[in-house]
């Protein structure tokens, strides 16, 4: 990042927050994601989309209810 950037002074803080968010969401377990990939690959009539893990799928449905 360029030293003239407005975010340069807080780059360490931003990286730490990003790493924490990644650990809390994506890296906890990939088992459910792998199962969805296998399900989609083996389906005779695959769905248009698959969501995993379950809590992200729930979040997507809630957002759709509210028109997001």
N, C-alpha and C positions, 0 to 999 in steps of 0.2 A: 504494500500500500504506500502510496506517495506520502511524503512527510507533510505536504501542504493540505492533505485531506482533513476534513473536519472530524473524521473518525479516528485519525491516527493516534491521538492521545489516549483513546480508550480501547485500542485494538486488543490488548490482553484481556480486558473485561469482556469484550464481545466474543472472543474466542472461547473463553471459559464458559459463558452462557450457552453458546452454540454446542459445545461439547457436552454440557450437562443435559441439554434438551435432546441431543442425539442418544445419549445413554438412557434417558427416560422413555424414549419412544421407539426408536428403530432397533436398537441393539439388544433389547431385553430378550427376545426370543424370535427366531425366524421359523419355528416349527409350523405355525399356522399359515404363514406365507407360502412355505414350501408345499403344504398340503393343498392349498388353493391352486397353486401352479399345476400340481399333478392332476387335481380334479379337472381343471380346465383343459389340460392336454389330453386327458382320457375321455372327455365327454363326447358323446355322439352329436349332441346339439349344445355346444357351449353357450353360456350366457354372454351377453354383450360386455359385461364387466364383472369383476370379482373384487371383493374388498377383504383385506386382512391386515392386521389382526382385528378381532371382533369389535374392539372399542373404537377403532378408526371407522369401521363400517357403520357403527351406531352414530358416530359424529356426522358422517356424510348424510345419513337418513334424517337426522335432526335438522341439519342445514337445509336440506331439500324441503322439509316441512315449512320452514320459514322463508322459502324462496331464495335461498342463497346459492 
